[in-house]
Amino acid sequence: MTSHELAQVNIARLKFPLDSPELKYFVDNLDPVNAAAEASAGFVWRLKDEAAGTDETVGDATGIRIFDDEWLIVNMSVWQGVDALKDFMYRGTHRELLTRRHEWFERVAEAMTTLWWVPAGHRPTIAEAEERLTRLRTEGPTAQAFTLGRVFPAPGEEGA
């Protein structure tokens, strides 16, 4: 077991309301994609809103606000490492949704995704995610907030 796990947050600015016909395909695929994430090797945890209740296999975070903006949706999860996250991201339905994201979400210039290392067992909060995204936007990639394009090693693994 490692002492750190990889947290990721990604946010998106909706083009349409979540209950609109334009977003139906995206919304209809949230539960299957979330279930695929949870079944993936290296998956640890994902953010769910209160509506998820006690069922650990369903629920999303579309009701959770980030940056106090009702047009932003958030996805946050924890993985055993970068390879596990990438393996999930670039296969199956998630890959399809990723390639079609511009149908549903606004193009924005600022960073909407960031990664950071957390102590094993830690579950990041929305406030933490906001702080990490803001840090990436203002400082660029650092060991505290980075991207898949510039990954930093987990603490204690700098020389590995």
MARMI-285441 format. One record per residue: residue in one letter; y, z, x negated of N, C-alpha, C in turn. Coordinates in Angstrom, 1 decimal. Each point is the difference from the previous one (the first is absolute). Layout:
BEGIN
  aa      nv      nw      nu     cav     caw     cau      cv      cw      cu
   A       Y       Z       X       Y       Z       X       Y       Z       X
...
END
This chain:
BEGIN
  aa      nv      nw      nu     cav     caw     cau      cv      cw      cu
   M    -1.2     0.0    -0.8     1.2     0.0     0.8     1.2     0.0    -0.9
   T     1.0    -0.8     0.4     1.3    -0.1    -0.8     1.0     1.0     0.5
   S     0.9     0.3    -0.8     1.0     1.0     0.4     1.1    -0.6     0.8
   H     0.1    -1.3     0.1     1.1    -0.7     0.8    -0.6    -1.1     0.8
   E     0.7    -0.3     1.1    -0.4    -1.1     0.9     1.3    -0.8     0.2
   L    -0.2    -1.2     0.5     1.1    -1.0     0.1     0.6     0.1     1.5
   A     1.2     0.3     0.1     0.7    -0.1     1.3     0.7    -1.3     0.1
   Q     0.0    -0.6     1.2     0.7    -1.2     0.3     0.7     0.1     1.3
   V     1.2    -0.5     0.0     0.7    -0.2     1.3     0.6    -1.4     0.1
   N    -0.2    -0.6     1.2     0.7    -1.2     0.2     0.6     0.0     1.4
   I     1.2    -0.5     0.1     0.7     0.0     1.2     0.4    -1.5     0.3
   A     0.3    -0.2     1.3     0.3    -1.4     0.4     1.0     0.1     1.2
   R     1.0    -0.9    -0.1     1.0     0.0     1.1    -0.5    -1.1     1.0
   L    -0.2     0.5     1.2    -0.5    -0.8     1.1     1.0    -1.1     0.4
   K    -0.5    -1.1     0.4     0.8    -1.1     0.6     0.1     0.2     1.5
   F    -1.1     0.6     0.6    -0.1     0.2     1.4    -0.5     1.4     0.3
   P     0.2     0.4     1.3    -0.6     1.3     0.3    -1.5     0.0    -0.1
   L    -0.6     1.1    -0.3    -1.5     0.1    -0.2    -0.8    -0.4     1.2
   D     0.6     0.1     1.2    -0.7    -0.4     1.2     0.3    -1.4     0.5
   S     0.6    -0.8    -0.9     0.4    -1.3     0.4    -1.2    -1.0    -0.2
   P     0.0    -1.1     0.7    -1.1    -1.0    -0.2     0.0    -0.5    -1.4
   E     1.1    -0.1    -0.7     0.1    -0.5    -1.4    -0.8     0.8    -1.0
   L    -0.1     1.3     0.3    -0.7     0.9    -0.9    -1.4     0.4     0.5
   K    -0.5    -0.6     1.1    -1.3     0.3     0.6    -1.1    -0.1    -1.1
   Y    -0.1    -1.1    -0.7    -1.1    -0.2    -0.9     0.0     1.1    -1.1
   F     1.2     0.3    -0.5     0.1     1.0    -1.0    -0.4     1.4     0.5
   V     0.5     0.3     1.1    -0.3     1.3     0.6    -1.5     0.1     0.4
   D    -0.6    -1.0     0.5    -1.4     0.0     0.4    -0.9     0.1    -1.3
   N     0.5    -0.3    -1.1    -0.8     0.1    -1.2     0.3     1.3    -0.8
   L     0.9     0.9     0.4     0.2     1.2    -0.7    -1.2     0.9    -0.1
   D    -0.7     0.3     1.1    -1.2     0.8     0.0    -1.1    -0.5    -0.9
   P    -0.3    -1.3     0.1    -1.0    -0.6    -0.8     0.3     0.1    -1.5
   V     1.3    -0.3    -0.3     0.4     0.1    -1.5    -0.1     1.4    -0.5
   N     0.5     0.9     0.9     0.0     1.4    -0.4    -1.5     0.5    -0.2
   A    -0.9    -0.4     0.9    -1.4     0.3    -0.2    -0.6    -0.6    -1.2
   A     0.4    -1.2    -0.4    -0.5    -0.6    -1.2     0.5     0.7    -1.2
   A     1.3     0.5     0.0     0.5     0.8    -1.1    -0.8     1.2    -0.2
   E    -0.2     0.7     1.1    -0.8     1.3    -0.1    -1.4    -0.2    -0.5
   A    -0.6    -1.2     0.3    -1.3    -0.2    -0.5    -0.1    -0.6    -1.4
   S     1.2    -0.2    -0.6     0.0    -0.6    -1.3    -0.3     1.0    -1.1
   A    -0.6    -0.5    -1.0    -0.3     0.8    -1.2     1.4     0.5    -0.6
   G     0.1     1.2    -0.3     1.2     0.5    -0.6     1.1     0.5     0.9
   F    -0.2    -0.2     1.3     0.9     0.5     1.0     0.0     1.5     0.1
   V     1.1     0.6     0.1     0.1     1.5     0.1     0.6     0.5     1.3
   W     1.2    -0.6     0.4     0.7     0.6     1.2     1.0    -1.1     0.4
   R     0.4     0.1     1.3     1.1    -0.9     0.5     0.8     0.8     1.0
   L     1.3    -0.3     0.1     0.9     0.6     0.9    -0.3    -0.4     1.4
   K    -0.1     0.9     1.0    -0.2    -0.3     1.4     1.0     0.9     0.8
   D     0.5    -0.6     1.1     0.9     0.8     0.8    -0.8     1.0     0.9
   E     0.7     0.8     0.7    -0.6     1.1     0.8    -0.9    -0.6     1.1
   A     0.3    -1.2     0.5    -0.8    -0.7     1.0    -1.5    -0.2    -0.4
   A    -0.2     0.0    -1.3    -1.4    -0.2    -0.5    -0.9     1.1     0.5
   G     0.5     1.2     0.2    -0.8     1.1     0.5    -1.0     0.4    -1.0
   T    -1.2     0.3     0.5    -1.1     0.5    -0.9    -0.9    -1.1    -0.5
   D     0.1    -1.2     0.6    -0.9    -1.1    -0.4     0.4    -0.5    -1.3
   E    -0.8     0.2    -1.1     0.4    -0.4    -1.3    -0.1    -1.5    -0.3
   T    -0.6    -0.8     0.9    -0.2    -1.4    -0.2     1.0    -0.9     0.6
   V     0.9     0.5     0.8     1.1    -0.8     0.6     1.3     0.6    -0.2
   G     1.0    -0.7     0.4     1.4     0.5    -0.1     0.8    -0.7    -1.1
   D     1.2    -0.1     0.3     0.9    -0.7    -1.0     1.2     0.9    -0.2
   A     1.0    -0.5    -0.7     1.2     0.7    -0.3     1.2    -0.7     0.6
   T    -0.2    -0.9     1.0     1.1    -0.7     0.5     1.0     0.8     0.8
   G    -0.3     1.2     0.4     0.9     0.9     0.7     0.8     0.9    -1.0
   I    -0.3    -0.1    -1.3     0.7     0.8    -1.0     1.2    -0.7    -0.5
   R     1.2     0.6     0.0     1.2    -0.6    -0.5     0.2     0.3    -1.5
   I     0.5    -1.0    -0.7     0.4     0.2    -1.4     1.4    -0.5    -0.2
   F     0.8     0.6    -0.8     1.4    -0.3    -0.2     0.7     0.0     1.3
   D    -0.5     0.8     1.0     0.6     0.1     1.3     0.4    -1.3     0.6
   D    -0.9    -1.0     0.0     0.2    -1.3     0.4    -1.1    -0.4     1.0
   E     0.3    -0.2     1.2    -1.1    -0.4     1.0    -0.6    -1.3    -0.2
   W     0.6    -0.9    -0.8    -0.5    -1.3    -0.2    -0.9    -0.1    -1.3
   L    -0.1     1.1    -0.7    -0.9     0.1    -1.1    -1.3     0.6     0.3
   I    -1.1    -0.6    -0.4    -1.3     0.7     0.2    -0.5     0.3    -1.4
   V    -0.9     1.0    -0.1    -0.4     0.6    -1.2    -1.6     0.0    -0.1
   N    -0.5    -0.3    -1.2    -1.4     0.2    -0.3     0.0     0.8    -1.3
   M    -0.8     1.1     0.0    -0.1     0.7    -1.2    -1.4     0.5    -0.2
   S    -0.5    -0.1    -1.2    -1.4     0.4    -0.2    -0.2     0.5    -1.5
   V    -1.1     0.5    -0.2    -0.4     0.5    -1.3    -1.3    -0.6    -0.4
   W    -0.1    -0.4    -1.3    -1.2    -0.7    -0.5    -0.5     0.7    -1.3
   Q    -1.2    -0.3    -0.4    -0.5     0.6    -1.2     0.7    -0.7    -1.2
   G     0.5    -1.2     0.1     0.7    -0.7    -1.0     0.5    -1.3     0.4
   V     0.6    -0.7    -1.0     0.6    -1.3     0.3    -1.0    -1.0     0.4
   D    -1.1    -0.1    -0.7    -1.1    -1.0     0.3    -0.5     0.2     1.4
   A    -0.2     1.2     0.5    -0.5     0.2     1.3     1.0    -0.5     1.1
   L     1.3     0.2    -0.3     1.0    -0.5     1.0     0.1    -1.5     0.0
   K     0.0    -0.6    -1.2     0.0    -1.5    -0.1    -1.2    -0.6     0.7
   D    -1.2     0.6    -0.3    -1.2    -0.5     0.6     0.1    -0.1     1.6
   F     0.6     1.0     0.6     0.2     0.0     1.4     1.1    -1.0     0.4
   M     1.1     0.0    -0.7     1.1    -0.8     0.4    -0.2    -1.4     0.1
   Y    -0.8    -0.5    -0.9    -0.2    -1.5    -0.2    -1.3    -0.6     0.6
   R    -0.5     0.7     1.0    -1.2    -0.5     0.6     0.0     0.2     1.5
   G    -0.8    -0.8     0.7    -0.2     0.2     1.5     1.3    -0.2     0.8
   T     0.0     0.7     1.1     1.1    -0.1     1.0     1.3     0.5    -0.6
   H     0.0     1.0    -0.9     1.2     0.4    -0.6     0.7    -1.1    -0.8
   R    -0.8    -0.8    -0.7     0.5    -1.1    -0.8     0.7    -1.0     1.0
   E    -0.7    -0.3     1.1     0.6    -0.9     1.0     1.3     0.5     0.5
   L     0.0     1.3     0.4     1.3     0.5     0.5     1.1     0.0    -1.1
   L    -0.4     0.3    -1.2     1.0    -0.1    -1.1     0.6    -1.4    -0.2
   T    -0.9    -1.0     0.2     0.6    -1.4    -0.2     0.8    -0.4     1.2
   R    -0.1     0.7     1.1     0.7    -0.4     1.2     1.2     0.9     0.3
   R     0.3     1.0    -0.9     1.0     1.0     0.2     1.4    -0.5     0.4
   H     0.3    -1.2    -0.5     1.4    -0.5     0.3     0.1    -0.4     1.5
   E    -1.1    -0.2     0.7     0.1    -0.3     1.4     0.5     1.2     0.8
   W    -0.3     1.2    -0.5     0.3     1.2     0.8     1.1     0.9    -0.6
   F     0.2    -0.1    -1.3     1.0     0.9    -0.7     1.1    -0.8    -0.7
   E     1.2     0.6     0.0     1.2    -0.6    -0.6    -0.3     0.0    -1.5
   R     0.6    -1.1    -0.7     0.0     0.0    -1.4     1.2     0.9    -0.5
   V    -0.3     0.8    -0.9     1.1     0.9    -0.5     0.0    -0.1    -1.5
   A     1.2     0.3    -0.6     0.1    -0.1    -1.5    -0.4     1.3    -0.7
   E     0.1     1.1     0.7    -0.3     1.3    -0.7    -1.5     0.3     0.0
   A    -0.4     0.8    -0.9    -1.4     0.4    -0.1    -0.5     0.6     1.3
   M    -1.1    -0.4     0.5    -0.6     0.6     1.3    -1.4     0.6    -0.3
   T    -0.4    -0.1    -1.2    -1.3     0.6    -0.4     0.1     0.7    -1.3
   T    -0.6     1.1    -0.2    -0.1     0.7    -1.3    -1.3     0.8    -0.1
   L    -0.3     0.3    -1.2    -1.2     0.8    -0.4     0.4     1.1    -0.8
   W    -0.7     1.1     0.0     0.2     1.1    -0.9    -1.3     0.9    -0.1
   W    -0.1     0.7    -1.0    -1.2     0.9    -0.2     0.3     1.3     0.6
   V    -1.0     0.5     0.7     0.1     1.4     0.6    -1.2     0.8    -0.5
   P     0.1     1.3    -0.1    -1.1     0.8    -0.4    -1.1    -0.2     1.1
   A    -1.3     0.0    -0.5    -1.1    -0.2     0.9     0.1     1.0     1.1
   G    -0.2    -0.4     1.3     0.1     0.9     1.1     1.3     0.0     0.7
   H     1.1    -0.4    -0.7     1.3     0.0     0.6     0.2    -1.1     1.0
   R     0.6     0.3     1.1     0.3    -1.0     1.0     1.5    -0.2     0.1
   P     0.5    -1.2    -0.3     1.5    -0.2    -0.1     0.6     0.0     1.4
   T     1.2     0.4     0.1     0.8     0.1     1.2     1.0    -1.2     0.1
   I     0.5    -0.2     1.2     1.0    -1.0     0.2     1.2     0.2    -0.9
   A     0.5     1.2    -0.1     1.1     0.3    -0.9    -0.3    -0.4    -1.5
   E    -1.2     0.3    -0.4    -0.4    -0.4    -1.3     0.0    -1.5    -0.2
   A    -0.5    -0.7     1.0    -0.1    -1.5     0.0     1.4    -0.5    -0.1
   E     1.0     0.5     0.8     1.3    -0.4     0.0     0.6     0.2    -1.4
   E    -0.2     1.1    -0.6     0.5     0.3    -1.3    -0.5    -1.0    -1.0
   R    -1.3    -0.3     0.0    -0.6    -0.9    -0.9     0.5    -1.4     0.1
   L     0.1    -0.5     1.3     0.6    -1.3     0.2     1.4    -0.1    -0.5
   T     0.8     1.0     0.3     1.4     0.0    -0.4     0.1     0.0    -1.6
   R    -0.9     0.8    -0.6    -0.1     0.0    -1.5    -0.3    -1.4    -0.5
   L    -1.0    -0.6     0.5    -0.3    -1.4    -0.4     1.1    -0.9     0.2
   R     0.7     0.1     1.1     1.1    -0.9     0.3     1.2     0.2    -1.0
   T     0.2     1.2    -0.4     1.2     0.3    -0.8    -0.3     0.0    -1.5
   E    -1.3     0.3    -0.4    -0.3     0.1    -1.4    -1.0    -1.1    -0.5
   G    -0.6    -0.7     0.9    -1.0    -1.0    -0.4    -1.3     0.8    -0.2
   P    -1.0    -0.7    -0.4    -1.3     0.7    -0.2     0.0     1.0    -1.1
   T    -0.5     1.2     0.3    -0.1     1.1    -0.9    -1.4     0.7     0.3
   A    -0.3     0.9    -0.8    -1.3     0.8     0.2     0.1     0.7     1.3
   Q     1.2     0.2     0.6     0.1     0.8     1.3    -0.1    -0.9     1.2
   A     0.3    -1.3    -0.2     0.0    -1.0     1.1    -0.2    -1.4    -0.6
   F    -1.1    -0.6     0.3    -0.3    -1.3    -0.7    -0.6    -1.0     1.0
   T    -0.3    -1.2    -0.5    -0.6    -1.0     0.8    -1.3    -0.5    -0.6
   L    -0.7    -0.9     0.8    -1.2    -0.6    -0.6     0.3    -0.9    -1.1
   G     1.2    -0.5    -0.1     0.5    -0.9    -1.1     0.3     0.8    -1.2
   R     0.2     1.3     0.1     0.3     0.8    -1.2    -0.6     1.4     0.2
   V    -1.3     0.1    -0.2    -0.7     1.3     0.2     0.2     0.9    -1.2
   F     0.2     1.3     0.3     0.0     1.0    -1.0    -1.3     0.8     0.1
   P    -0.5     0.5    -1.1    -1.2     0.8     0.0     0.2     1.4     0.7
   A    -1.1     0.5     0.5     0.1     1.4     0.6     0.3     1.0    -1.1
   P     0.7     1.1     0.4     0.3     1.0    -1.0    -1.3     0.4    -0.8
   G     0.1     0.2    -1.2    -1.1     0.4    -0.9    -0.8    -1.2    -0.4
   E     0.3    -1.2     0.5    -0.8    -1.2    -0.4     0.9    -1.0    -0.8
   E     1.1     0.5    -0.4     1.0    -0.9    -0.7    -0.7    -0.8    -1.2
   G    -0.8     0.7    -0.7    -0.6    -0.7    -1.2    -1.3    -0.6     0.3
   A    -0.5     0.1     1.2    -1.3    -0.6     0.3     0.0    -1.5     0.2
END
